[in-house]
Amino acid sequence: MKILLPILLLVVTINAKELKTVFIKTFGGSKMDRAYGAVSLDDGGAMIVGESKSFGSKVRNQMLVTKVDSNGTTKFRAIYGAKKREGGKAIAKLSDGNFLAVGYSESYSKYGDRDAYIVKLAPNGKKIWFKVFGGDRDDEAYDVVATGNGGALIVGYTESFGHGNRDVYLLLIDKNGKEIWSKYLGGEEDDEGYGVAIGKDGFYVVGYTQSFGHGGQDFFLLKYNSKGKLQFVKAYGGDDDDVLKSVTATKDGGCVVAGFTKSFESKHSDIDIIRYSKSGKMLWHKIYGFKSKEWANSVVPTENGGFLVAGTTKSFGFGNYDFYMLELNSKGSSKWANVYGGSDKDIANKVIRLKGGGYLVVGYTDSFGRGSSDFMELKLKREQ
């Protein structure tokens, strides 16, 4: 078992220092605990979702939701699941003041496979209801965004329905978890949706496609209107794998997407950021990479009109992989970058803007904490 030690960091700053570290904290038990999603709270804290083997059953993964205050201190933790494996990938605050956590479950399937797992919980973590959606093969939810009237839009993949092995899966539900509509989009090969964001005149979905495009996995951007009618589809990439993991809407009605590319002369994998107009026109395309592997898992707008990217690098730092934070201006040019980590693997999965200022980055660390992996929280705030 690991002993909790003071965290020593290698911090690499590129260009001017604009964001400073407020705190870095770890949370977990003696086994595996990994954070994948987070949402900000009105008091400056956050709800974090992931999967845990340390709490609950202690023999299998279960969905774990942790509430933290503005100092990163744990206020409560809640476990959701049953006899088999569950995991949480994303969480959203609903318009009725409650929360929706999404991921996967193997406990409630009639067929013994994975189903999309959706849990509605109160602000104190008490479960209000849960639903599973799926068929006779694997289906999983990766991201969620709140809509009006307490409902939510969920994105992931389905193997049970659609056209191919895996298809992009979209599900709109009401406040009671009742399906309003669902969509499946893809071809004969694998196609998955990883991120969703609501824009001015519809919503954007990103992921990858192997059915369309140029080769391997290609960037996949979809836009739907509020009624679920497809507005456009964009597949873009090179001869190797190109995957989008996150999307954020912009004030002009377009979006910025983030992921990784192994094409475009990349030797390993590089961070890839693209800005699109509301009609799907590419406004700029930026690639950031170094001697080894980098990729982006999350992107959010900054308060000064730019974008903050959270991901992972193998090029810098003490260990195998480290948190990699990259700030861009409105045109996609790098303003600042830092690396945080230890001697082992440290992966940043989500960045959110906090109420009252600052940013919270969540992921997991194999370098610090008590178990094989622990939740890791990094809070950043703009220097005055």
C-alpha positions as a Markdown table, in Angstrom:
| # | Residue | x | y | z |
|---|---|---|---|---|
| 1 | Met | 0.0 | 0.0 | 0.0 |
| 2 | Lys | 1.3 | 3.5 | -0.8 |
| 3 | Ile | 1.9 | 6.0 | 1.9 |
| 4 | Leu | 0.5 | 9.5 | 1.3 |
| 5 | Leu | 3.5 | 11.8 | 0.8 |
| 6 | Pro | 4.0 | 15.5 | 0.1 |
| 7 | Ile | 3.5 | 16.1 | -3.6 |
| 8 | Leu | 6.6 | 17.2 | -5.5 |
| 9 | Leu | 6.0 | 18.6 | -8.9 |
| 10 | Leu | 7.9 | 19.4 | -12.0 |
| 11 | Val | 6.3 | 22.6 | -13.3 |
| 12 | Val | 7.3 | 23.7 | -16.8 |
| 13 | Thr | 6.2 | 27.1 | -17.8 |
| 14 | Ile | 6.1 | 28.2 | -21.4 |
| 15 | Asn | 5.8 | 31.9 | -22.1 |
| 16 | Ala | 4.3 | 34.1 | -19.3 |
| 17 | Lys | 3.0 | 32.8 | -16.0 |
| 18 | Glu | -0.7 | 33.5 | -16.0 |
| 19 | Leu | -2.3 | 30.8 | -13.9 |
| 20 | Lys | -1.0 | 29.8 | -10.5 |
| 21 | Thr | -1.5 | 26.6 | -8.5 |
| 22 | Val | -4.0 | 27.1 | -5.6 |
| 23 | Phe | -3.8 | 23.5 | -4.4 |
| 24 | Ile | -3.2 | 19.9 | -5.5 |
| 25 | Lys | -5.0 | 17.2 | -3.5 |
| 26 | Thr | -5.5 | 13.4 | -3.8 |
| 27 | Phe | -8.4 | 11.3 | -2.6 |
| 28 | Gly | -8.8 | 7.6 | -2.4 |
| 29 | Gly | -8.3 | 4.4 | -0.6 |
| 30 | Ser | -6.0 | 1.4 | -0.8 |
| 31 | Lys | -7.3 | 0.3 | -4.3 |
| 32 | Met | -8.1 | 2.0 | -7.6 |
| 33 | Asp | -10.0 | 5.3 | -7.6 |
| 34 | Arg | -10.2 | 7.4 | -10.8 |
| 35 | Ala | -11.9 | 10.7 | -11.5 |
| 36 | Tyr | -13.3 | 11.4 | -15.0 |
| 37 | Gly | -15.8 | 14.2 | -14.7 |
| 38 | Ala | -16.7 | 17.3 | -12.6 |
| 39 | Val | -19.2 | 20.1 | -12.5 |
| 40 | Ser | -19.0 | 23.4 | -10.6 |
| 41 | Leu | -21.2 | 24.4 | -7.6 |
| 42 | Asp | -22.5 | 27.8 | -6.6 |
| 43 | Asp | -20.3 | 27.9 | -3.5 |
| 44 | Gly | -17.1 | 27.5 | -5.5 |
| 45 | Gly | -16.8 | 23.8 | -5.0 |
| 46 | Ala | -17.5 | 20.9 | -7.3 |
| 47 | Met | -19.1 | 17.5 | -7.7 |
| 48 | Ile | -16.6 | 14.9 | -9.1 |
| 49 | Val | -17.5 | 11.6 | -10.6 |
| 50 | Gly | -15.5 | 8.5 | -11.4 |
| 51 | Glu | -15.0 | 4.9 | -10.4 |
| 52 | Ser | -13.8 | 3.3 | -7.2 |
| 53 | Lys | -12.6 | 0.0 | -5.9 |
| 54 | Ser | -11.6 | 1.3 | -2.5 |
| 55 | Phe | -15.1 | 2.2 | -1.2 |
| 56 | Gly | -18.3 | 0.3 | -1.5 |
| 57 | Ser | -17.9 | -3.3 | -2.5 |
| 58 | Lys | -14.0 | -3.1 | -2.5 |
| 59 | Val | -13.9 | -6.1 | -5.0 |
| 60 | Arg | -15.3 | -4.4 | -8.1 |
| 61 | Asn | -15.5 | -0.9 | -9.6 |
| 62 | Gln | -18.5 | 1.2 | -8.6 |
| 63 | Met | -19.6 | 4.7 | -9.6 |
| 64 | Leu | -18.2 | 7.2 | -7.0 |
| 65 | Val | -19.4 | 10.8 | -6.6 |
| 66 | Thr | -17.5 | 13.1 | -4.3 |
| 67 | Lys | -18.4 | 16.6 | -3.3 |
| 68 | Val | -15.6 | 19.0 | -2.5 |
| 69 | Asp | -15.6 | 22.6 | -1.3 |
| 70 | Ser | -13.6 | 25.5 | -2.7 |
| 71 | Asn | -10.5 | 24.3 | -0.9 |
| 72 | Gly | -10.7 | 20.8 | -2.4 |
| 73 | Thr | -11.8 | 19.3 | 1.0 |
| 74 | Thr | -14.2 | 16.3 | 0.7 |
| 75 | Lys | -17.7 | 17.0 | 2.1 |
| 76 | Phe | -19.2 | 13.6 | 1.2 |
| 77 | Arg | -18.7 | 10.7 | -1.0 |
| 78 | Ala | -21.4 | 8.4 | -2.4 |
| 79 | Ile | -21.2 | 5.0 | -4.1 |
| 80 | Tyr | -23.7 | 3.8 | -6.7 |
| 81 | Gly | -23.9 | 0.3 | -8.1 |
| 82 | Ala | -24.8 | -3.3 | -7.4 |
| 83 | Lys | -23.4 | -6.8 | -7.8 |
| 84 | Lys | -21.1 | -6.3 | -10.8 |
| 85 | Arg | -19.1 | -3.3 | -12.2 |
| 86 | Glu | -20.1 | 0.3 | -12.6 |
| 87 | Gly | -18.2 | 3.4 | -13.5 |
| 88 | Gly | -18.9 | 7.2 | -13.8 |
| 89 | Lys | -17.7 | 9.2 | -16.7 |
| 90 | Ala | -19.5 | 12.6 | -16.5 |
| 91 | Ile | -21.8 | 14.7 | -14.3 |
| 92 | Ala | -24.0 | 17.7 | -14.9 |
| 93 | Lys | -26.1 | 20.0 | -12.7 |
| 94 | Leu | -29.7 | 20.0 | -13.7 |
| 95 | Ser | -32.0 | 23.0 | -13.9 |
| 96 | Asp | -34.0 | 21.6 | -11.0 |
| 97 | Gly | -30.9 | 21.8 | -8.7 |
| 98 | Asn | -30.2 | 18.1 | -8.7 |
| 99 | Phe | -27.4 | 16.3 | -10.5 |
| 100 | Leu | -27.1 | 13.6 | -13.2 |
| 101 | Ala | -24.1 | 11.2 | -13.2 |
| 102 | Val | -23.6 | 9.0 | -16.3 |
| 103 | Gly | -21.3 | 6.1 | -17.2 |
| 104 | Tyr | -21.8 | 2.3 | -17.5 |
| 105 | Ser | -23.2 | -0.6 | -15.5 |
| 106 | Glu | -22.9 | -4.3 | -15.8 |
| 107 | Ser | -25.2 | -5.1 | -12.8 |
| 108 | Tyr | -28.6 | -4.4 | -14.4 |
| 109 | Ser | -28.2 | -5.8 | -17.9 |
| 110 | Lys | -30.4 | -8.7 | -18.9 |
| 111 | Tyr | -27.5 | -10.0 | -21.1 |
| 112 | Gly | -24.5 | -9.6 | -18.9 |
| 113 | Asp | -23.0 | -6.8 | -21.0 |
| 114 | Arg | -22.6 | -3.0 | -20.3 |
| 115 | Asp | -25.5 | -0.6 | -20.4 |
| 116 | Ala | -25.5 | 3.2 | -20.2 |
| 117 | Tyr | -26.0 | 3.9 | -16.5 |
| 118 | Ile | -27.7 | 7.1 | -15.4 |
| 119 | Val | -28.1 | 8.2 | -11.8 |
| 120 | Lys | -30.0 | 11.2 | -10.6 |
| 121 | Leu | -28.9 | 12.4 | -7.2 |
| 122 | Ala | -29.7 | 15.2 | -4.8 |
| 123 | Pro | -27.2 | 17.8 | -3.7 |
| 124 | Asn | -26.4 | 15.7 | -0.6 |
| 125 | Gly | -25.6 | 12.7 | -2.7 |
| 126 | Lys | -28.9 | 10.8 | -2.0 |
| 127 | Lys | -30.0 | 8.7 | -5.0 |
| 128 | Ile | -33.3 | 9.9 | -6.4 |
| 129 | Trp | -33.5 | 7.3 | -9.2 |
| 130 | Phe | -31.4 | 5.4 | -11.7 |
| 131 | Lys | -31.9 | 4.2 | -15.2 |
| 132 | Val | -30.1 | 1.9 | -17.6 |
| 133 | Phe | -30.4 | 2.1 | -21.4 |
| 134 | Gly | -29.1 | -0.5 | -23.8 |
| 135 | Gly | -29.7 | -3.8 | -25.6 |
| 136 | Asp | -28.0 | -7.1 | -26.0 |
| 137 | Arg | -24.5 | -5.8 | -26.5 |
| 138 | Asp | -22.3 | -3.0 | -24.9 |
| 139 | Asp | -23.7 | 0.5 | -24.6 |
| 140 | Glu | -22.0 | 3.2 | -22.6 |
| 141 | Ala | -22.5 | 6.9 | -21.7 |
| 142 | Tyr | -19.4 | 9.2 | -21.8 |
| 143 | Asp | -20.8 | 12.8 | -21.4 |
| 144 | Val | -23.9 | 14.7 | -20.3 |
| 145 | Val | -25.2 | 18.2 | -20.5 |
| 146 | Ala | -28.3 | 19.7 | -18.8 |
| 147 | Thr | -31.2 | 20.9 | -20.8 |
| 148 | Gly | -34.4 | 22.7 | -19.7 |
| 149 | Asn | -37.0 | 21.5 | -17.3 |
| 150 | Gly | -34.6 | 19.2 | -15.4 |
| 151 | Gly | -33.8 | 17.0 | -18.4 |
| 152 | Ala | -30.4 | 16.1 | -20.0 |
| 153 | Leu | -28.7 | 15.1 | -23.2 |
| 154 | Ile | -26.3 | 12.1 | -23.0 |
| 155 | Val | -23.8 | 11.0 | -25.5 |
| 156 | Gly | -21.8 | 7.7 | -25.8 |
| 157 | Tyr | -21.8 | 4.7 | -28.0 |
| 158 | Thr | -24.0 | 1.7 | -28.7 |
| 159 | Glu | -23.3 | -1.7 | -30.0 |
| 160 | Ser | -26.9 | -2.8 | -29.6 |
| 161 | Phe | -28.5 | -0.5 | -32.1 |
| 162 | Gly | -27.5 | 1.3 | -35.2 |
| 163 | His | -25.5 | 0.3 | -38.3 |
| 164 | Gly | -22.1 | -1.1 | -37.3 |
| 165 | Asn | -20.0 | -2.5 | -34.5 |
| 166 | Arg | -20.3 | 0.8 | -32.5 |
| 167 | Asp | -22.3 | 3.8 | -33.4 |
| 168 | Val | -22.6 | 7.3 | -31.8 |
| 169 | Tyr | -25.4 | 7.1 | -29.3 |
| 170 | Leu | -27.5 | 10.2 | -28.3 |
| 171 | Leu | -30.2 | 10.1 | -25.7 |
| 172 | Leu | -32.5 | 12.9 | -24.5 |
| 173 | Ile | -34.3 | 12.3 | -21.2 |
| 174 | Asp | -36.8 | 14.3 | -19.1 |
| 175 | Lys | -36.4 | 15.0 | -15.4 |
| 176 | Asn | -37.8 | 11.6 | -14.5 |
| 177 | Gly | -35.4 | 9.7 | -16.8 |
| 178 | Lys | -38.0 | 9.0 | -19.4 |
| 179 | Glu | -36.6 | 8.9 | -23.0 |
| 180 | Ile | -37.8 | 11.7 | -25.2 |
| 181 | Trp | -35.8 | 10.6 | -28.2 |
| 182 | Ser | -32.6 | 8.7 | -29.0 |
| 183 | Lys | -30.4 | 8.8 | -32.1 |
| 184 | Tyr | -27.8 | 6.4 | -33.5 |
| 185 | Leu | -25.3 | 7.6 | -36.1 |
| 186 | Gly | -22.5 | 5.7 | -37.8 |
| 187 | Gly | -21.5 | 3.3 | -40.5 |
| 188 | Glu | -20.2 | -0.2 | -40.9 |
| 189 | Glu | -17.1 | 0.3 | -38.7 |
| 190 | Asp | -16.7 | 1.8 | -35.2 |
| 191 | Asp | -18.0 | 5.3 | -34.4 |
| 192 | Glu | -18.2 | 6.8 | -30.9 |
| 193 | Gly | -19.3 | 10.0 | -29.3 |
| 194 | Tyr | -17.1 | 11.3 | -26.4 |
| 195 | Gly | -18.3 | 14.9 | -25.8 |
| 196 | Val | -21.4 | 17.1 | -26.0 |
| 197 | Ala | -22.0 | 20.8 | -25.6 |
| 198 | Ile | -25.1 | 23.1 | -26.1 |
| 199 | Gly | -24.6 | 26.0 | -28.4 |
| 200 | Lys | -26.9 | 29.0 | -29.3 |
| 201 | Asp | -28.9 | 27.1 | -31.9 |
| 202 | Gly | -28.4 | 23.4 | -31.1 |
| 203 | Phe | -25.8 | 21.1 | -29.7 |
| 204 | Tyr | -22.5 | 19.7 | -30.8 |
| 205 | Val | -21.2 | 16.1 | -30.4 |
| 206 | Val | -17.6 | 15.0 | -31.0 |
| 207 | Gly | -15.8 | 11.7 | -31.1 |
| 208 | Tyr | -14.3 | 9.6 | -33.8 |
| 209 | Thr | -15.4 | 7.7 | -36.9 |
| 210 | Gln | -13.9 | 4.7 | -38.7 |
| 211 | Ser | -16.8 | 4.5 | -41.1 |
| 212 | Phe | -16.2 | 7.8 | -42.8 |
| 213 | Gly | -13.2 | 10.0 | -43.4 |
| 214 | His | -9.7 | 9.3 | -44.7 |
| 215 | Gly | -8.2 | 6.5 | -42.6 |
| 216 | Gly | -8.0 | 4.8 | -39.2 |
| 217 | Gln | -10.0 | 6.9 | -36.8 |
| 218 | Asp | -11.0 | 10.4 | -37.9 |
| 219 | Phe | -12.3 | 13.4 | -36.1 |
| 220 | Phe | -16.1 | 13.3 | -35.9 |
| 221 | Leu | -18.1 | 16.5 | -35.4 |
| 222 | Leu | -21.9 | 16.5 | -35.4 |
| 223 | Lys | -24.4 | 19.3 | -35.0 |
| 224 | Tyr | -28.1 | 18.8 | -34.1 |
| 225 | Asn | -30.9 | 21.3 | -33.5 |
| 226 | Ser | -32.9 | 21.3 | -30.3 |
| 227 | Lys | -35.4 | 18.8 | -31.7 |
| 228 | Gly | -32.7 | 16.3 | -32.6 |
| 229 | Lys | -32.5 | 17.0 | -36.3 |
| 230 | Leu | -29.0 | 16.6 | -37.8 |
| 231 | Gln | -27.6 | 19.9 | -39.1 |
| 232 | Phe | -24.3 | 18.7 | -40.4 |
| 233 | Val | -21.6 | 16.0 | -40.1 |
| 234 | Lys | -17.9 | 16.7 | -40.3 |
| 235 | Ala | -15.3 | 13.9 | -40.6 |
| 236 | Tyr | -11.7 | 15.1 | -40.8 |
| 237 | Gly | -8.3 | 13.5 | -40.4 |
| 238 | Gly | -5.3 | 12.0 | -42.0 |
| 239 | Asp | -4.0 | 8.5 | -42.7 |
| 240 | Asp | -3.6 | 7.6 | -39.0 |
| 241 | Asp | -5.8 | 7.9 | -35.9 |
| 242 | Asp | -7.4 | 11.2 | -35.1 |
| 243 | Val | -9.9 | 11.4 | -32.1 |
| 244 | Leu | -11.8 | 14.3 | -30.5 |
| 245 | Lys | -12.5 | 13.9 | -26.8 |
| 246 | Ser | -14.1 | 17.3 | -25.8 |
| 247 | Val | -16.1 | 20.2 | -27.2 |
| 248 | Thr | -17.1 | 23.6 | -25.8 |
| 249 | Ala | -19.5 | 26.1 | -27.4 |
| 250 | Thr | -18.3 | 29.6 | -28.2 |
| 251 | Lys | -20.0 | 32.9 | -27.9 |
| 252 | Asp | -20.4 | 33.3 | -31.7 |
| 253 | Gly | -22.4 | 30.1 | -31.9 |
| 254 | Gly | -19.6 | 27.9 | -33.0 |
| 255 | Cys | -17.4 | 25.5 | -31.0 |
| 256 | Val | -13.9 | 24.5 | -30.1 |
| 257 | Val | -13.0 | 20.8 | -30.1 |
| 258 | Ala | -10.0 | 19.1 | -28.5 |
| 259 | Gly | -8.4 | 15.6 | -28.8 |
| 260 | Phe | -5.3 | 14.1 | -30.4 |
| 261 | Thr | -3.9 | 13.3 | -33.8 |
| 262 | Lys | -1.4 | 10.8 | -35.0 |
| 263 | Ser | -1.6 | 12.2 | -38.5 |
| 264 | Phe | -0.4 | 15.6 | -39.9 |
| 265 | Glu | 3.3 | 14.6 | -39.5 |
| 266 | Ser | 2.8 | 13.6 | -35.9 |
| 267 | Lys | 5.4 | 11.0 | -34.9 |
| 268 | His | 3.5 | 9.7 | -31.8 |
| 269 | Ser | 0.3 | 11.6 | -30.8 |
| 270 | Asp | -0.1 | 15.4 | -30.5 |
| 271 | Ile | -2.7 | 17.6 | -29.0 |
| 272 | Asp | -5.1 | 18.8 | -31.6 |
| 273 | Ile | -7.4 | 21.8 | -31.2 |
| 274 | Ile | -9.9 | 23.1 | -33.9 |
| 275 | Arg | -12.3 | 26.0 | -33.9 |
| 276 | Tyr | -15.4 | 25.8 | -36.1 |
| 277 | Ser | -18.1 | 28.3 | -37.0 |
| 278 | Lys | -21.8 | 27.6 | -36.3 |
| 279 | Ser | -22.1 | 26.4 | -39.9 |
| 280 | Gly | -19.2 | 24.0 | -39.5 |
| 281 | Lys | -16.5 | 26.0 | -41.3 |
| 282 | Met | -13.0 | 25.4 | -39.9 |
| 283 | Leu | -11.7 | 28.7 | -38.6 |
| 284 | Trp | -8.3 | 27.5 | -37.3 |
| 285 | His | -6.5 | 24.2 | -36.6 |
| 286 | Lys | -3.6 | 24.0 | -34.1 |
| 287 | Ile | -1.4 | 21.0 | -33.2 |
| 288 | Tyr | 0.8 | 21.0 | -30.1 |
| 289 | Gly | 3.3 | 18.2 | -29.5 |
| 290 | Phe | 6.8 | 17.4 | -28.5 |
| 291 | Lys | 9.2 | 14.5 | -28.6 |
| 292 | Ser | 6.7 | 11.9 | -27.2 |
| 293 | Lys | 3.0 | 11.5 | -26.6 |
| 294 | Glu | 0.5 | 14.3 | -25.8 |
| 295 | Trp | -3.3 | 14.3 | -25.9 |
| 296 | Ala | -6.2 | 16.5 | -24.8 |
| 297 | Asn | -9.1 | 15.2 | -22.8 |
| 298 | Ser | -11.0 | 18.4 | -22.0 |
| 299 | Val | -11.3 | 22.1 | -23.1 |
| 300 | Val | -13.2 | 25.1 | -21.5 |
| 301 | Pro | -13.4 | 28.8 | -22.4 |
| 302 | Thr | -11.4 | 31.2 | -20.3 |
| 303 | Glu | -12.6 | 34.4 | -18.8 |
| 304 | Asn | -10.4 | 36.4 | -21.3 |
| 305 | Gly | -11.8 | 34.9 | -24.5 |
| 306 | Gly | -9.3 | 32.1 | -24.8 |
| 307 | Phe | -9.4 | 28.4 | -24.0 |
| 308 | Leu | -7.8 | 26.1 | -21.3 |
| 309 | Val | -7.0 | 22.6 | -22.3 |
| 310 | Ala | -6.4 | 19.7 | -19.9 |
| 311 | Gly | -4.6 | 16.5 | -21.0 |
| 312 | Thr | -1.5 | 14.5 | -20.6 |
| 313 | Thr | 2.1 | 14.6 | -21.7 |
| 314 | Lys | 4.9 | 12.0 | -21.9 |
| 315 | Ser | 7.4 | 14.5 | -23.2 |
| 316 | Phe | 7.9 | 16.4 | -19.9 |
| 317 | Gly | 7.7 | 15.7 | -16.2 |
| 318 | Phe | 9.1 | 13.2 | -13.7 |
| 319 | Gly | 7.1 | 10.1 | -14.7 |
| 320 | Asn | 5.4 | 8.0 | -17.3 |
| 321 | Tyr | 2.7 | 10.5 | -18.0 |
| 322 | Asp | 1.8 | 13.9 | -16.3 |
| 323 | Phe | -1.0 | 16.4 | -16.2 |
| 324 | Tyr | -0.5 | 18.8 | -19.1 |
| 325 | Met | -2.3 | 22.2 | -19.0 |
| 326 | Leu | -2.3 | 24.4 | -22.0 |
| 327 | Glu | -3.8 | 27.9 | -22.3 |
| 328 | Leu | -4.6 | 29.3 | -25.8 |
| 329 | Asn | -5.8 | 32.7 | -26.9 |
| 330 | Ser | -8.9 | 33.2 | -29.1 |
| 331 | Lys | -6.9 | 32.3 | -32.2 |
| 332 | Gly | -5.5 | 29.1 | -30.8 |
| 333 | Ser | -1.9 | 30.4 | -30.1 |
| 334 | Ser | -0.2 | 29.1 | -27.0 |
| 335 | Lys | 0.0 | 31.6 | -24.0 |
| 336 | Trp | 1.0 | 29.3 | -21.2 |
| 337 | Ala | 1.6 | 25.6 | -20.3 |
| 338 | Asn | 2.4 | 23.7 | -17.2 |
| 339 | Val | 3.1 | 20.1 | -16.3 |
| 340 | Tyr | 2.2 | 18.5 | -13.0 |
| 341 | Gly | 3.0 | 15.0 | -11.8 |
| 342 | Gly | 5.3 | 12.5 | -10.1 |
| 343 | Ser | 7.3 | 9.4 | -11.0 |
| 344 | Asp | 4.4 | 7.3 | -12.3 |
| 345 | Lys | 1.3 | 7.9 | -14.4 |
| 346 | Asp | -0.9 | 11.0 | -13.8 |
| 347 | Ile | -3.8 | 11.7 | -16.2 |
| 348 | Ala | -5.9 | 14.9 | -16.4 |
| 349 | Asn | -9.4 | 14.0 | -17.6 |
| 350 | Lys | -11.6 | 17.1 | -17.1 |
| 351 | Val | -11.2 | 20.9 | -16.5 |
| 352 | Ile | -14.1 | 23.1 | -15.4 |
| 353 | Arg | -14.4 | 26.8 | -14.6 |
| 354 | Leu | -15.3 | 27.4 | -10.9 |
| 355 | Lys | -17.9 | 29.9 | -9.6 |
| 356 | Gly | -16.0 | 32.8 | -8.0 |
| 357 | Gly | -13.0 | 32.3 | -10.3 |
| 358 | Gly | -10.4 | 29.7 | -11.1 |
| 359 | Tyr | -10.4 | 26.3 | -12.6 |
| 360 | Leu | -10.5 | 22.8 | -11.3 |
| 361 | Val | -8.8 | 19.9 | -13.0 |
| 362 | Val | -9.6 | 16.3 | -12.1 |
| 363 | Gly | -8.1 | 13.0 | -13.1 |
| 364 | Tyr | -6.1 | 10.3 | -11.4 |
| 365 | Thr | -2.6 | 9.8 | -10.1 |
| 366 | Asp | -0.5 | 6.6 | -9.8 |
| 367 | Ser | 2.3 | 8.7 | -8.3 |
| 368 | Phe | 0.8 | 9.8 | -5.0 |
| 369 | Gly | -2.0 | 8.8 | -2.6 |
| 370 | Arg | -2.9 | 5.6 | -0.9 |
| 371 | Gly | -3.9 | 3.2 | -3.7 |
| 372 | Ser | -3.0 | 2.0 | -7.2 |
| 373 | Ser | -4.8 | 5.1 | -8.5 |
| 374 | Asp | -6.3 | 8.0 | -6.6 |
| 375 | Phe | -8.4 | 11.0 | -7.5 |
| 376 | Met | -6.3 | 14.0 | -8.2 |
| 377 | Glu | -7.5 | 17.6 | -7.9 |
| 378 | Leu | -5.6 | 20.6 | -9.3 |
| 379 | Lys | -7.0 | 24.1 | -8.7 |
| 380 | Leu | -5.6 | 27.0 | -10.8 |
| 381 | Lys | -6.4 | 30.7 | -10.5 |
| 382 | Arg | -5.4 | 33.7 | -12.5 |
| 383 | Glu | -2.6 | 35.8 | -11.1 |
| 384 | Gln | -3.7 | 39.3 | -10.1 |
